[in-house]
Amino acid sequence: MKERPILISAIILTLIIELILIILVYNKIGTERLPSQIGRLTIQLILIFWVLNSKSHIGLFLLAAYHIVSGIFGMNSSGSAELLGQLLIGFHIVIGLVIYFHYWIEDRIGIKNVG
């Protein structure tokens, strides 16, 4: 966790939120939305492994873009009027920005990046 602690923390938080959402939706709706949620989680995991195992910034950009686009598309969803929907929209946009600008954030708070 010494390398890119803000990025690693954002990724861990993202995975925790995603798993909680999968469980909550499963408990409320059942298996109907499970395939799409597993698909979303799979895409995120692929992008996360790409980001963590590559020096290229393409994976980082795609992971950040994934979250920002998810937040923007969430604004048009039927659940966006509810508080949880609005929180998820905000979460996706903020986490996307944190992921993309993690070097800048770490520099601002005085964390030295090794990688």
NORWOKA-V737377 format. One record per helix or strand of 3 or more residues. SS is the DSSP state (H for helix, E for strand). FROM is the first residue (numbers start at 1). LEN is the number of residues. If there is no record, write none. Layout:
((SS FROM LEN) (SS FROM LEN))
//
This chain:
((H 5 25) (H 31 23) (H 58 17) (H 78 4) (H 83 18) (H 102 7))
//
